[in-house]
Amino acid sequence: MGFIQEWFGFNGWKELSTKGSVLATIAYRVVFVMGLAAAIIGYSYASGGEDPSLLYIAIVGFVWFLMFQFMLNLVFVNGSR
């Protein structure tokens, strides 16, 4: 569990909230929502304008969440070593 917790856990958010400003925390949350929206819109565009299924939205949301957690942990926790 050490590798998963280190790279995909909430340590990045903890570091951001203790060392970063409120504006930076809000900015990262907005970037998360914009990235998720871009993935869903990109799928809709690539599939010819069809609405994505709820299963697709859940899968993309989970994958995007893991990627975003990795990025936060890389920037705020593991990248500063």
Secondary structure, DSSP 4 states (H G I P E B T S, - for coil): -HHHHHHHSSHHHHHHHHHS-HHHHHHHHHHHHHHHHHHHHHHHHHTTSPPPPHHHHHHHHHHHHHHHHHHHHHHHTGGG-
